[in-house]
Amino acid sequence: MSTTIRPASIDDLPALAEIYNYYVVHSAVSFDIDPVTMDERRQWFQQFAVTGPYRLLVAENAGKVVGYAGSFQFRTRKAYDSTVETTVYCAPEAVGRGIGHLLYSALFDALRGEKLRMAVAAIAVPNPASIALHERLGFTLAGLLHDIGRKFDRYWDVAWYEKRLP
């Protein structure tokens, strides 16, 4: 089955929320505690555009959204404008099929030519699959924050990864 990567549209929001909320409920991948609502997803979606540094792409198989990747503002101070934070999520049934790699590759291709210097990603650890994906795509470990998030009655470390953009 072939996977199509395309810019996300507002019509994708129910699928994007479903994918994200799976991880909110079942893992520490997201530090959200409660599932996001459609109103929250609509507000979140407004930060993305078809051009510029803040993009949102989806992977689609047989008409079904099976993953997404995005770049968004890292910090609000102007000096950070050449850095984006990135994220990638795959539907549970799509994990391990190379869709995350396809999404991230397409995202970085789309960002080529933007005035960006760095991409950063925060990974709650342990998460060997996400670390392997990021390292395959040229991210390197920048640092580790210990006990930075609390979910499921325990503290989690977060590894920050960085990737220099062309």
Chimera marker file (.cmm) of the C-alpha trace (Angstrom):
<marker_set name="trace">
<marker id="1" x="0.000" y="0.000" z="0.000" r="1" g="1" b="0" radius="0.5"/>
<marker id="2" x="1.499" y="3.347" z="-0.977" r="1" g="1" b="0" radius="0.5"/>
<marker id="3" x="1.736" y="6.271" z="1.404" r="1" g="1" b="0" radius="0.5"/>
<marker id="4" x="1.011" y="9.812" z="0.267" r="1" g="1" b="0" radius="0.5"/>
<marker id="5" x="2.502" y="12.772" z="2.130" r="1" g="1" b="0" radius="0.5"/>
<marker id="6" x="0.649" y="16.067" z="1.804" r="1" g="1" b="0" radius="0.5"/>
<marker id="7" x="-0.007" y="19.299" z="3.695" r="1" g="1" b="0" radius="0.5"/>
<marker id="8" x="-2.596" y="18.836" z="6.420" r="1" g="1" b="0" radius="0.5"/>
<marker id="9" x="-6.027" y="20.391" z="6.038" r="1" g="1" b="0" radius="0.5"/>
<marker id="10" x="-8.665" y="21.347" z="8.565" r="1" g="1" b="0" radius="0.5"/>
<marker id="11" x="-10.597" y="18.234" z="7.473" r="1" g="1" b="0" radius="0.5"/>
<marker id="12" x="-7.776" y="16.095" z="8.897" r="1" g="1" b="0" radius="0.5"/>
<marker id="13" x="-8.297" y="17.331" z="12.452" r="1" g="1" b="0" radius="0.5"/>
<marker id="14" x="-10.463" y="14.439" z="13.692" r="1" g="1" b="0" radius="0.5"/>
<marker id="15" x="-7.818" y="11.918" z="12.560" r="1" g="1" b="0" radius="0.5"/>
<marker id="16" x="-4.974" y="14.025" z="13.965" r="1" g="1" b="0" radius="0.5"/>
<marker id="17" x="-6.744" y="14.318" z="17.313" r="1" g="1" b="0" radius="0.5"/>
<marker id="18" x="-7.415" y="10.576" z="17.372" r="1" g="1" b="0" radius="0.5"/>
<marker id="19" x="-3.747" y="9.763" z="16.722" r="1" g="1" b="0" radius="0.5"/>
<marker id="20" x="-2.490" y="12.266" z="19.290" r="1" g="1" b="0" radius="0.5"/>
<marker id="21" x="-5.029" y="11.305" z="21.947" r="1" g="1" b="0" radius="0.5"/>
<marker id="22" x="-4.010" y="7.661" z="21.703" r="1" g="1" b="0" radius="0.5"/>
<marker id="23" x="-0.560" y="8.692" z="22.973" r="1" g="1" b="0" radius="0.5"/>
<marker id="24" x="-1.998" y="11.065" z="25.583" r="1" g="1" b="0" radius="0.5"/>
<marker id="25" x="-3.993" y="8.219" z="27.106" r="1" g="1" b="0" radius="0.5"/>
<marker id="26" x="-1.600" y="5.298" z="26.616" r="1" g="1" b="0" radius="0.5"/>
<marker id="27" x="1.934" y="6.661" z="26.880" r="1" g="1" b="0" radius="0.5"/>
<marker id="28" x="4.287" y="9.309" z="28.176" r="1" g="1" b="0" radius="0.5"/>
<marker id="29" x="5.193" y="10.318" z="24.605" r="1" g="1" b="0" radius="0.5"/>
<marker id="30" x="2.979" y="13.377" z="25.158" r="1" g="1" b="0" radius="0.5"/>
<marker id="31" x="2.965" y="15.185" z="28.468" r="1" g="1" b="0" radius="0.5"/>
<marker id="32" x="-0.666" y="16.169" z="28.021" r="1" g="1" b="0" radius="0.5"/>
<marker id="33" x="-2.666" y="14.462" z="30.747" r="1" g="1" b="0" radius="0.5"/>
<marker id="34" x="-6.145" y="14.793" z="29.247" r="1" g="1" b="0" radius="0.5"/>
<marker id="35" x="-7.138" y="14.083" z="25.635" r="1" g="1" b="0" radius="0.5"/>
<marker id="36" x="-7.332" y="17.191" z="23.471" r="1" g="1" b="0" radius="0.5"/>
<marker id="37" x="-10.707" y="18.443" z="22.280" r="1" g="1" b="0" radius="0.5"/>
<marker id="38" x="-11.571" y="19.383" z="18.717" r="1" g="1" b="0" radius="0.5"/>
<marker id="39" x="-11.656" y="23.058" z="19.755" r="1" g="1" b="0" radius="0.5"/>
<marker id="40" x="-8.112" y="22.724" z="21.113" r="1" g="1" b="0" radius="0.5"/>
<marker id="41" x="-6.976" y="20.997" z="17.916" r="1" g="1" b="0" radius="0.5"/>
<marker id="42" x="-8.532" y="23.754" z="15.783" r="1" g="1" b="0" radius="0.5"/>
<marker id="43" x="-6.660" y="26.405" z="17.759" r="1" g="1" b="0" radius="0.5"/>
<marker id="44" x="-3.426" y="24.364" z="17.513" r="1" g="1" b="0" radius="0.5"/>
<marker id="45" x="-3.900" y="23.971" z="13.736" r="1" g="1" b="0" radius="0.5"/>
<marker id="46" x="-3.906" y="27.746" z="13.208" r="1" g="1" b="0" radius="0.5"/>
<marker id="47" x="-0.144" y="27.992" z="13.739" r="1" g="1" b="0" radius="0.5"/>
<marker id="48" x="0.616" y="26.058" z="10.541" r="1" g="1" b="0" radius="0.5"/>
<marker id="49" x="0.739" y="27.215" z="6.919" r="1" g="1" b="0" radius="0.5"/>
<marker id="50" x="1.446" y="25.703" z="3.515" r="1" g="1" b="0" radius="0.5"/>
<marker id="51" x="4.587" y="27.866" z="3.232" r="1" g="1" b="0" radius="0.5"/>
<marker id="52" x="6.979" y="29.267" z="5.804" r="1" g="1" b="0" radius="0.5"/>
<marker id="53" x="8.723" y="27.665" z="8.764" r="1" g="1" b="0" radius="0.5"/>
<marker id="54" x="5.638" y="26.258" z="10.512" r="1" g="1" b="0" radius="0.5"/>
<marker id="55" x="4.296" y="23.335" z="8.508" r="1" g="1" b="0" radius="0.5"/>
<marker id="56" x="2.073" y="20.355" z="9.172" r="1" g="1" b="0" radius="0.5"/>
<marker id="57" x="2.167" y="17.304" z="6.905" r="1" g="1" b="0" radius="0.5"/>
<marker id="58" x="0.072" y="14.147" z="7.014" r="1" g="1" b="0" radius="0.5"/>
<marker id="59" x="0.684" y="10.627" z="5.768" r="1" g="1" b="0" radius="0.5"/>
<marker id="60" x="-2.264" y="8.979" z="4.111" r="1" g="1" b="0" radius="0.5"/>
<marker id="61" x="-2.835" y="5.325" z="3.174" r="1" g="1" b="0" radius="0.5"/>
<marker id="62" x="-5.964" y="4.346" z="1.242" r="1" g="1" b="0" radius="0.5"/>
<marker id="63" x="-7.612" y="7.648" z="2.158" r="1" g="1" b="0" radius="0.5"/>
<marker id="64" x="-6.874" y="7.307" z="5.879" r="1" g="1" b="0" radius="0.5"/>
<marker id="65" x="-4.526" y="9.621" z="7.794" r="1" g="1" b="0" radius="0.5"/>
<marker id="66" x="-1.955" y="7.389" z="9.517" r="1" g="1" b="0" radius="0.5"/>
<marker id="67" x="0.521" y="9.961" z="10.795" r="1" g="1" b="0" radius="0.5"/>
<marker id="68" x="1.651" y="13.549" z="10.873" r="1" g="1" b="0" radius="0.5"/>
<marker id="69" x="4.761" y="15.640" z="11.318" r="1" g="1" b="0" radius="0.5"/>
<marker id="70" x="5.076" y="19.321" z="11.991" r="1" g="1" b="0" radius="0.5"/>
<marker id="71" x="7.395" y="22.187" z="12.703" r="1" g="1" b="0" radius="0.5"/>
<marker id="72" x="6.361" y="24.970" z="15.027" r="1" g="1" b="0" radius="0.5"/>
<marker id="73" x="7.703" y="27.924" z="16.956" r="1" g="1" b="0" radius="0.5"/>
<marker id="74" x="10.396" y="26.913" z="19.451" r="1" g="1" b="0" radius="0.5"/>
<marker id="75" x="10.255" y="30.008" z="21.646" r="1" g="1" b="0" radius="0.5"/>
<marker id="76" x="8.533" y="33.371" z="21.340" r="1" g="1" b="0" radius="0.5"/>
<marker id="77" x="11.606" y="35.635" z="21.532" r="1" g="1" b="0" radius="0.5"/>
<marker id="78" x="12.725" y="36.871" z="18.096" r="1" g="1" b="0" radius="0.5"/>
<marker id="79" x="16.290" y="35.547" z="18.456" r="1" g="1" b="0" radius="0.5"/>
<marker id="80" x="14.848" y="32.011" z="18.289" r="1" g="1" b="0" radius="0.5"/>
<marker id="81" x="13.103" y="32.572" z="14.931" r="1" g="1" b="0" radius="0.5"/>
<marker id="82" x="15.757" y="30.550" z="13.073" r="1" g="1" b="0" radius="0.5"/>
<marker id="83" x="14.913" y="27.463" z="15.163" r="1" g="1" b="0" radius="0.5"/>
<marker id="84" x="11.823" y="25.256" z="14.916" r="1" g="1" b="0" radius="0.5"/>
<marker id="85" x="10.647" y="22.486" z="17.164" r="1" g="1" b="0" radius="0.5"/>
<marker id="86" x="9.499" y="19.374" z="15.346" r="1" g="1" b="0" radius="0.5"/>
<marker id="87" x="7.173" y="16.525" z="16.141" r="1" g="1" b="0" radius="0.5"/>
<marker id="88" x="6.029" y="13.318" z="14.495" r="1" g="1" b="0" radius="0.5"/>
<marker id="89" x="3.231" y="10.932" z="15.429" r="1" g="1" b="0" radius="0.5"/>
<marker id="90" x="2.013" y="7.766" z="13.727" r="1" g="1" b="0" radius="0.5"/>
<marker id="91" x="-1.238" y="5.913" z="14.311" r="1" g="1" b="0" radius="0.5"/>
<marker id="92" x="-0.536" y="2.864" z="16.467" r="1" g="1" b="0" radius="0.5"/>
<marker id="93" x="-1.243" y="0.489" z="13.572" r="1" g="1" b="0" radius="0.5"/>
<marker id="94" x="1.258" y="2.393" z="11.386" r="1" g="1" b="0" radius="0.5"/>
<marker id="95" x="4.208" y="2.304" z="13.799" r="1" g="1" b="0" radius="0.5"/>
<marker id="96" x="7.307" y="0.532" z="12.472" r="1" g="1" b="0" radius="0.5"/>
<marker id="97" x="6.368" y="0.866" z="8.800" r="1" g="1" b="0" radius="0.5"/>
<marker id="98" x="8.696" y="3.759" z="7.923" r="1" g="1" b="0" radius="0.5"/>
<marker id="99" x="5.941" y="6.384" z="7.900" r="1" g="1" b="0" radius="0.5"/>
<marker id="100" x="7.647" y="8.558" z="10.516" r="1" g="1" b="0" radius="0.5"/>
<marker id="101" x="10.789" y="8.621" z="8.372" r="1" g="1" b="0" radius="0.5"/>
<marker id="102" x="8.767" y="9.522" z="5.264" r="1" g="1" b="0" radius="0.5"/>
<marker id="103" x="6.972" y="12.306" z="7.117" r="1" g="1" b="0" radius="0.5"/>
<marker id="104" x="10.108" y="13.814" z="8.631" r="1" g="1" b="0" radius="0.5"/>
<marker id="105" x="11.997" y="13.580" z="5.319" r="1" g="1" b="0" radius="0.5"/>
<marker id="106" x="9.158" y="15.390" z="3.541" r="1" g="1" b="0" radius="0.5"/>
<marker id="107" x="8.992" y="17.986" z="6.311" r="1" g="1" b="0" radius="0.5"/>
<marker id="108" x="12.702" y="18.778" z="6.059" r="1" g="1" b="0" radius="0.5"/>
<marker id="109" x="12.441" y="18.933" z="2.262" r="1" g="1" b="0" radius="0.5"/>
<marker id="110" x="9.562" y="21.409" z="2.632" r="1" g="1" b="0" radius="0.5"/>
<marker id="111" x="11.575" y="23.534" z="5.060" r="1" g="1" b="0" radius="0.5"/>
<marker id="112" x="14.563" y="23.752" z="2.724" r="1" g="1" b="0" radius="0.5"/>
<marker id="113" x="14.952" y="27.362" z="1.635" r="1" g="1" b="0" radius="0.5"/>
<marker id="114" x="13.355" y="28.795" z="4.759" r="1" g="1" b="0" radius="0.5"/>
<marker id="115" x="15.564" y="30.973" z="6.949" r="1" g="1" b="0" radius="0.5"/>
<marker id="116" x="16.115" y="28.238" z="9.501" r="1" g="1" b="0" radius="0.5"/>
<marker id="117" x="19.298" y="27.116" z="11.195" r="1" g="1" b="0" radius="0.5"/>
<marker id="118" x="18.185" y="24.433" z="13.670" r="1" g="1" b="0" radius="0.5"/>
<marker id="119" x="15.414" y="21.964" z="14.356" r="1" g="1" b="0" radius="0.5"/>
<marker id="120" x="14.959" y="20.606" z="17.859" r="1" g="1" b="0" radius="0.5"/>
<marker id="121" x="12.880" y="17.743" z="19.199" r="1" g="1" b="0" radius="0.5"/>
<marker id="122" x="11.974" y="16.757" z="22.745" r="1" g="1" b="0" radius="0.5"/>
<marker id="123" x="11.683" y="13.022" z="23.410" r="1" g="1" b="0" radius="0.5"/>
<marker id="124" x="10.345" y="11.584" z="26.652" r="1" g="1" b="0" radius="0.5"/>
<marker id="125" x="12.659" y="8.719" z="27.513" r="1" g="1" b="0" radius="0.5"/>
<marker id="126" x="12.907" y="5.841" z="27.332" r="1" g="1" b="0" radius="0.5"/>
<marker id="127" x="11.747" y="5.829" z="23.717" r="1" g="1" b="0" radius="0.5"/>
<marker id="128" x="14.300" y="3.906" z="21.642" r="1" g="1" b="0" radius="0.5"/>
<marker id="129" x="12.189" y="3.954" z="18.448" r="1" g="1" b="0" radius="0.5"/>
<marker id="130" x="11.869" y="7.745" z="18.448" r="1" g="1" b="0" radius="0.5"/>
<marker id="131" x="15.541" y="8.204" z="19.300" r="1" g="1" b="0" radius="0.5"/>
<marker id="132" x="16.535" y="5.873" z="16.446" r="1" g="1" b="0" radius="0.5"/>
<marker id="133" x="14.277" y="7.745" z="13.997" r="1" g="1" b="0" radius="0.5"/>
<marker id="134" x="15.696" y="11.128" z="14.974" r="1" g="1" b="0" radius="0.5"/>
<marker id="135" x="19.286" y="9.907" z="14.822" r="1" g="1" b="0" radius="0.5"/>
<marker id="136" x="18.711" y="8.331" z="11.372" r="1" g="1" b="0" radius="0.5"/>
<marker id="137" x="17.562" y="11.742" z="10.189" r="1" g="1" b="0" radius="0.5"/>
<marker id="138" x="20.644" y="13.540" z="11.492" r="1" g="1" b="0" radius="0.5"/>
<marker id="139" x="19.535" y="14.678" z="14.946" r="1" g="1" b="0" radius="0.5"/>
<marker id="140" x="22.100" y="14.488" z="17.739" r="1" g="1" b="0" radius="0.5"/>
<marker id="141" x="21.583" y="14.524" z="21.486" r="1" g="1" b="0" radius="0.5"/>
<marker id="142" x="21.869" y="18.061" z="22.849" r="1" g="1" b="0" radius="0.5"/>
<marker id="143" x="21.023" y="17.295" z="26.472" r="1" g="1" b="0" radius="0.5"/>
<marker id="144" x="18.881" y="15.452" z="28.966" r="1" g="1" b="0" radius="0.5"/>
<marker id="145" x="16.505" y="17.033" z="31.474" r="1" g="1" b="0" radius="0.5"/>
<marker id="146" x="15.880" y="14.760" z="34.449" r="1" g="1" b="0" radius="0.5"/>
<marker id="147" x="12.455" y="14.293" z="36.070" r="1" g="1" b="0" radius="0.5"/>
<marker id="148" x="11.044" y="17.178" z="34.017" r="1" g="1" b="0" radius="0.5"/>
<marker id="149" x="7.522" y="15.800" z="33.507" r="1" g="1" b="0" radius="0.5"/>
<marker id="150" x="5.132" y="13.885" z="35.744" r="1" g="1" b="0" radius="0.5"/>
<marker id="151" x="2.613" y="11.481" z="34.242" r="1" g="1" b="0" radius="0.5"/>
<marker id="152" x="1.196" y="8.102" z="35.310" r="1" g="1" b="0" radius="0.5"/>
<marker id="153" x="2.409" y="8.715" z="38.881" r="1" g="1" b="0" radius="0.5"/>
<marker id="154" x="6.061" y="8.911" z="37.944" r="1" g="1" b="0" radius="0.5"/>
<marker id="155" x="8.631" y="11.402" z="36.705" r="1" g="1" b="0" radius="0.5"/>
<marker id="156" x="10.010" y="11.263" z="33.172" r="1" g="1" b="0" radius="0.5"/>
<marker id="157" x="13.248" y="12.496" z="31.665" r="1" g="1" b="0" radius="0.5"/>
<marker id="158" x="13.250" y="14.393" z="28.383" r="1" g="1" b="0" radius="0.5"/>
<marker id="159" x="16.064" y="14.138" z="25.860" r="1" g="1" b="0" radius="0.5"/>
<marker id="160" x="16.517" y="17.170" z="23.603" r="1" g="1" b="0" radius="0.5"/>
<marker id="161" x="17.782" y="16.465" z="20.131" r="1" g="1" b="0" radius="0.5"/>
<marker id="162" x="19.000" y="18.986" z="17.562" r="1" g="1" b="0" radius="0.5"/>
<marker id="163" x="19.537" y="18.962" z="13.814" r="1" g="1" b="0" radius="0.5"/>
<marker id="164" x="21.376" y="21.640" z="11.862" r="1" g="1" b="0" radius="0.5"/>
<marker id="165" x="19.360" y="22.595" z="8.801" r="1" g="1" b="0" radius="0.5"/>
<marker id="166" x="20.958" y="23.400" z="5.427" r="1" g="1" b="0" radius="0.5"/>
<link id1="1" id2="2" r="1" g="1" b="0" radius="0.2"/>
<link id1="2" id2="3" r="1" g="1" b="0" radius="0.2"/>
<link id1="3" id2="4" r="1" g="1" b="0" radius="0.2"/>
<link id1="4" id2="5" r="1" g="1" b="0" radius="0.2"/>
<link id1="5" id2="6" r="1" g="1" b="0" radius="0.2"/>
<link id1="6" id2="7" r="1" g="1" b="0" radius="0.2"/>
<link id1="7" id2="8" r="1" g="1" b="0" radius="0.2"/>
<link id1="8" id2="9" r="1" g="1" b="0" radius="0.2"/>
<link id1="9" id2="10" r="1" g="1" b="0" radius="0.2"/>
<link id1="10" id2="11" r="1" g="1" b="0" radius="0.2"/>
<link id1="11" id2="12" r="1" g="1" b="0" radius="0.2"/>
<link id1="12" id2="13" r="1" g="1" b="0" radius="0.2"/>
<link id1="13" id2="14" r="1" g="1" b="0" radius="0.2"/>
<link id1="14" id2="15" r="1" g="1" b="0" radius="0.2"/>
<link id1="15" id2="16" r="1" g="1" b="0" radius="0.2"/>
<link id1="16" id2="17" r="1" g="1" b="0" radius="0.2"/>
<link id1="17" id2="18" r="1" g="1" b="0" radius="0.2"/>
<link id1="18" id2="19" r="1" g="1" b="0" radius="0.2"/>
<link id1="19" id2="20" r="1" g="1" b="0" radius="0.2"/>
<link id1="20" id2="21" r="1" g="1" b="0" radius="0.2"/>
<link id1="21" id2="22" r="1" g="1" b="0" radius="0.2"/>
<link id1="22" id2="23" r="1" g="1" b="0" radius="0.2"/>
<link id1="23" id2="24" r="1" g="1" b="0" radius="0.2"/>
<link id1="24" id2="25" r="1" g="1" b="0" radius="0.2"/>
<link id1="25" id2="26" r="1" g="1" b="0" radius="0.2"/>
<link id1="26" id2="27" r="1" g="1" b="0" radius="0.2"/>
<link id1="27" id2="28" r="1" g="1" b="0" radius="0.2"/>
<link id1="28" id2="29" r="1" g="1" b="0" radius="0.2"/>
<link id1="29" id2="30" r="1" g="1" b="0" radius="0.2"/>
<link id1="30" id2="31" r="1" g="1" b="0" radius="0.2"/>
<link id1="31" id2="32" r="1" g="1" b="0" radius="0.2"/>
<link id1="32" id2="33" r="1" g="1" b="0" radius="0.2"/>
<link id1="33" id2="34" r="1" g="1" b="0" radius="0.2"/>
<link id1="34" id2="35" r="1" g="1" b="0" radius="0.2"/>
<link id1="35" id2="36" r="1" g="1" b="0" radius="0.2"/>
<link id1="36" id2="37" r="1" g="1" b="0" radius="0.2"/>
<link id1="37" id2="38" r="1" g="1" b="0" radius="0.2"/>
<link id1="38" id2="39" r="1" g="1" b="0" radius="0.2"/>
<link id1="39" id2="40" r="1" g="1" b="0" radius="0.2"/>
<link id1="40" id2="41" r="1" g="1" b="0" radius="0.2"/>
<link id1="41" id2="42" r="1" g="1" b="0" radius="0.2"/>
<link id1="42" id2="43" r="1" g="1" b="0" radius="0.2"/>
<link id1="43" id2="44" r="1" g="1" b="0" radius="0.2"/>
<link id1="44" id2="45" r="1" g="1" b="0" radius="0.2"/>
<link id1="45" id2="46" r="1" g="1" b="0" radius="0.2"/>
<link id1="46" id2="47" r="1" g="1" b="0" radius="0.2"/>
<link id1="47" id2="48" r="1" g="1" b="0" radius="0.2"/>
<link id1="48" id2="49" r="1" g="1" b="0" radius="0.2"/>
<link id1="49" id2="50" r="1" g="1" b="0" radius="0.2"/>
<link id1="50" id2="51" r="1" g="1" b="0" radius="0.2"/>
<link id1="51" id2="52" r="1" g="1" b="0" radius="0.2"/>
<link id1="52" id2="53" r="1" g="1" b="0" radius="0.2"/>
<link id1="53" id2="54" r="1" g="1" b="0" radius="0.2"/>
<link id1="54" id2="55" r="1" g="1" b="0" radius="0.2"/>
<link id1="55" id2="56" r="1" g="1" b="0" radius="0.2"/>
<link id1="56" id2="57" r="1" g="1" b="0" radius="0.2"/>
<link id1="57" id2="58" r="1" g="1" b="0" radius="0.2"/>
<link id1="58" id2="59" r="1" g="1" b="0" radius="0.2"/>
<link id1="59" id2="60" r="1" g="1" b="0" radius="0.2"/>
<link id1="60" id2="61" r="1" g="1" b="0" radius="0.2"/>
<link id1="61" id2="62" r="1" g="1" b="0" radius="0.2"/>
<link id1="62" id2="63" r="1" g="1" b="0" radius="0.2"/>
<link id1="63" id2="64" r="1" g="1" b="0" radius="0.2"/>
<link id1="64" id2="65" r="1" g="1" b="0" radius="0.2"/>
<link id1="65" id2="66" r="1" g="1" b="0" radius="0.2"/>
<link id1="66" id2="67" r="1" g="1" b="0" radius="0.2"/>
<link id1="67" id2="68" r="1" g="1" b="0" radius="0.2"/>
<link id1="68" id2="69" r="1" g="1" b="0" radius="0.2"/>
<link id1="69" id2="70" r="1" g="1" b="0" radius="0.2"/>
<link id1="70" id2="71" r="1" g="1" b="0" radius="0.2"/>
<link id1="71" id2="72" r="1" g="1" b="0" radius="0.2"/>
<link id1="72" id2="73" r="1" g="1" b="0" radius="0.2"/>
<link id1="73" id2="74" r="1" g="1" b="0" radius="0.2"/>
<link id1="74" id2="75" r="1" g="1" b="0" radius="0.2"/>
<link id1="75" id2="76" r="1" g="1" b="0" radius="0.2"/>
<link id1="76" id2="77" r="1" g="1" b="0" radius="0.2"/>
<link id1="77" id2="78" r="1" g="1" b="0" radius="0.2"/>
<link id1="78" id2="79" r="1" g="1" b="0" radius="0.2"/>
<link id1="79" id2="80" r="1" g="1" b="0" radius="0.2"/>
<link id1="80" id2="81" r="1" g="1" b="0" radius="0.2"/>
<link id1="81" id2="82" r="1" g="1" b="0" radius="0.2"/>
<link id1="82" id2="83" r="1" g="1" b="0" radius="0.2"/>
<link id1="83" id2="84" r="1" g="1" b="0" radius="0.2"/>
<link id1="84" id2="85" r="1" g="1" b="0" radius="0.2"/>
<link id1="85" id2="86" r="1" g="1" b="0" radius="0.2"/>
<link id1="86" id2="87" r="1" g="1" b="0" radius="0.2"/>
<link id1="87" id2="88" r="1" g="1" b="0" radius="0.2"/>
<link id1="88" id2="89" r="1" g="1" b="0" radius="0.2"/>
<link id1="89" id2="90" r="1" g="1" b="0" radius="0.2"/>
<link id1="90" id2="91" r="1" g="1" b="0" radius="0.2"/>
<link id1="91" id2="92" r="1" g="1" b="0" radius="0.2"/>
<link id1="92" id2="93" r="1" g="1" b="0" radius="0.2"/>
<link id1="93" id2="94" r="1" g="1" b="0" radius="0.2"/>
<link id1="94" id2="95" r="1" g="1" b="0" radius="0.2"/>
<link id1="95" id2="96" r="1" g="1" b="0" radius="0.2"/>
<link id1="96" id2="97" r="1" g="1" b="0" radius="0.2"/>
<link id1="97" id2="98" r="1" g="1" b="0" radius="0.2"/>
<link id1="98" id2="99" r="1" g="1" b="0" radius="0.2"/>
<link id1="99" id2="100" r="1" g="1" b="0" radius="0.2"/>
<link id1="100" id2="101" r="1" g="1" b="0" radius="0.2"/>
<link id1="101" id2="102" r="1" g="1" b="0" radius="0.2"/>
<link id1="102" id2="103" r="1" g="1" b="0" radius="0.2"/>
<link id1="103" id2="104" r="1" g="1" b="0" radius="0.2"/>
<link id1="104" id2="105" r="1" g="1" b="0" radius="0.2"/>
<link id1="105" id2="106" r="1" g="1" b="0" radius="0.2"/>
<link id1="106" id2="107" r="1" g="1" b="0" radius="0.2"/>
<link id1="107" id2="108" r="1" g="1" b="0" radius="0.2"/>
<link id1="108" id2="109" r="1" g="1" b="0" radius="0.2"/>
<link id1="109" id2="110" r="1" g="1" b="0" radius="0.2"/>
<link id1="110" id2="111" r="1" g="1" b="0" radius="0.2"/>
<link id1="111" id2="112" r="1" g="1" b="0" radius="0.2"/>
<link id1="112" id2="113" r="1" g="1" b="0" radius="0.2"/>
<link id1="113" id2="114" r="1" g="1" b="0" radius="0.2"/>
<link id1="114" id2="115" r="1" g="1" b="0" radius="0.2"/>
<link id1="115" id2="116" r="1" g="1" b="0" radius="0.2"/>
<link id1="116" id2="117" r="1" g="1" b="0" radius="0.2"/>
<link id1="117" id2="118" r="1" g="1" b="0" radius="0.2"/>
<link id1="118" id2="119" r="1" g="1" b="0" radius="0.2"/>
<link id1="119" id2="120" r="1" g="1" b="0" radius="0.2"/>
<link id1="120" id2="121" r="1" g="1" b="0" radius="0.2"/>
<link id1="121" id2="122" r="1" g="1" b="0" radius="0.2"/>
<link id1="122" id2="123" r="1" g="1" b="0" radius="0.2"/>
<link id1="123" id2="124" r="1" g="1" b="0" radius="0.2"/>
<link id1="124" id2="125" r="1" g="1" b="0" radius="0.2"/>
<link id1="125" id2="126" r="1" g="1" b="0" radius="0.2"/>
<link id1="126" id2="127" r="1" g="1" b="0" radius="0.2"/>
<link id1="127" id2="128" r="1" g="1" b="0" radius="0.2"/>
<link id1="128" id2="129" r="1" g="1" b="0" radius="0.2"/>
<link id1="129" id2="130" r="1" g="1" b="0" radius="0.2"/>
<link id1="130" id2="131" r="1" g="1" b="0" radius="0.2"/>
<link id1="131" id2="132" r="1" g="1" b="0" radius="0.2"/>
<link id1="132" id2="133" r="1" g="1" b="0" radius="0.2"/>
<link id1="133" id2="134" r="1" g="1" b="0" radius="0.2"/>
<link id1="134" id2="135" r="1" g="1" b="0" radius="0.2"/>
<link id1="135" id2="136" r="1" g="1" b="0" radius="0.2"/>
<link id1="136" id2="137" r="1" g="1" b="0" radius="0.2"/>
<link id1="137" id2="138" r="1" g="1" b="0" radius="0.2"/>
<link id1="138" id2="139" r="1" g="1" b="0" radius="0.2"/>
<link id1="139" id2="140" r="1" g="1" b="0" radius="0.2"/>
<link id1="140" id2="141" r="1" g="1" b="0" radius="0.2"/>
<link id1="141" id2="142" r="1" g="1" b="0" radius="0.2"/>
<link id1="142" id2="143" r="1" g="1" b="0" radius="0.2"/>
<link id1="143" id2="144" r="1" g="1" b="0" radius="0.2"/>
<link id1="144" id2="145" r="1" g="1" b="0" radius="0.2"/>
<link id1="145" id2="146" r="1" g="1" b="0" radius="0.2"/>
<link id1="146" id2="147" r="1" g="1" b="0" radius="0.2"/>
<link id1="147" id2="148" r="1" g="1" b="0" radius="0.2"/>
<link id1="148" id2="149" r="1" g="1" b="0" radius="0.2"/>
<link id1="149" id2="150" r="1" g="1" b="0" radius="0.2"/>
<link id1="150" id2="151" r="1" g="1" b="0" radius="0.2"/>
<link id1="151" id2="152" r="1" g="1" b="0" radius="0.2"/>
<link id1="152" id2="153" r="1" g="1" b="0" radius="0.2"/>
<link id1="153" id2="154" r="1" g="1" b="0" radius="0.2"/>
<link id1="154" id2="155" r="1" g="1" b="0" radius="0.2"/>
<link id1="155" id2="156" r="1" g="1" b="0" radius="0.2"/>
<link id1="156" id2="157" r="1" g="1" b="0" radius="0.2"/>
<link id1="157" id2="158" r="1" g="1" b="0" radius="0.2"/>
<link id1="158" id2="159" r="1" g="1" b="0" radius="0.2"/>
<link id1="159" id2="160" r="1" g="1" b="0" radius="0.2"/>
<link id1="160" id2="161" r="1" g="1" b="0" radius="0.2"/>
<link id1="161" id2="162" r="1" g="1" b="0" radius="0.2"/>
<link id1="162" id2="163" r="1" g="1" b="0" radius="0.2"/>
<link id1="163" id2="164" r="1" g="1" b="0" radius="0.2"/>
<link id1="164" id2="165" r="1" g="1" b="0" radius="0.2"/>
<link id1="165" id2="166" r="1" g="1" b="0" radius="0.2"/>
</marker_set>
